């Protein structure tokens, strides 16, 4: 009964209209910024390493980039990619690339707006969609609603998704009980989040680059040892994306939908999370943080998600399912619909006995840092709701800390499909509100970009 209710809500939230809205927004922002995600690629990279000046408040641009990347790189990069392939075929990967390319412009707009409308707090700067919805659109009720949805969406729904992914992987590889995995993950998370925003930023700045680089290196080894399959894999991605093959044609709608959904879930462009952490950065110009967040979308989807997809497709460790649940392509029937096992089996195909363990450990790091980011997003929303710095704010923050730890344990032991649908609902509702707000406020971000580019010309 619960699963059916969740599915019904998910179908309403993730109607084709939302997919169309996200694609339209990415196209709109790309043209309005004259494809800033391409023109200013060099500045994107350089903006990450801008030196933090003495006396600046908040976290550095690089720390904000790492926290946001922590939120983007998680279960979606391993389990989500495998799910997209299973339910949408290889062609879903193409649509993940498309949504990432255009999503980079969306990330630029929301991060820039977050900088424009950020507010000071005793812990540094805070803000995000709630702040620019209130002060940019003048709609406080909608801002409050978004903040509440962020606390529920990130703190409860998406937290359960991440915990479920890592508990499944550890159970597959080490036989660890999901309950034990959930308790241990919650315990380690508690040690970090109690330290507050600066503790989260410091841990993310060290762990996130390390884990992403390590994962990509192993993926390159797997792909290199299946190098003869790479041309055929790219051909299947392109043909599947447009339904050219018989199987792909039969699930074309699912191919596009899964590519977009899993792409959005992974890179979070338009969802609002990246905007929340962007508001906490102390940078000399709002556009600097916008450029940094655009780059994080590329890292997440074009590097990490693609690494997972190519490993799975080159190794052939996947199955494809139709809309009614029938297995249409059985490359690895023994894996059935255990999606995390697709990635584990891919690594194991060339590093026998190591694949399951490696993916489990990688997923553990991914999930841990993602949960830190989710806590950051939700805490900032609580601060927005109780921006008094008094005992009510502190009480709400501590109550949420208990709630997110409980959600971590709950997610670890719940059935996978229900958890994914809950995550989709959280992503979808926030995306609806945030993207519409971004469209209405985009002129502010475009003006900031023009101002920044003028300053670059003066400095030459």
Buried (B, 14 or more C-beta within 10 A) or exposed (E): EEEEEBBEBBEEBBEEEBBEBBBEBBEBBBEBBBBBBBEBBEBBEBBBEBEBEEEBEBBBBBBBBBBBBBBBBBBBBBBBBBBBBBBBBBBBBBBBBBBBBBBBBBBBBBBBBBBBBBBEBEBBBBBBBBBBBBBBBEBEEBBBBBBBBBBBBBBBBBBBBBBBBBBBBBBBBEEBBBEBBBBBBBEEBBEBBEEBBBBBBBBBBEBBBEBBEBBBEBBEBBBEBBEEBBEEBBEBBBBBBBBBBEBBEBBBEBBBBBBBBBBBBBBBBBBBBBBBBBBBBBBEBBBBBBBBBBBBBBBBBBBBBBBBBBBBBBBBBBBBBBEEEEBBBEBBEEBEBBBBBBBBBBBBBBBEEEBBBBBBBBBBBBBBBBBBBBBBBBBBBBBBBBBEEEEEBEEBBEEBBEBBBBBBBBBBBBEBBBBBBBBBBBBBBBBBBBBBBBBBBBEBBBEBBEEBBEEEEEEE
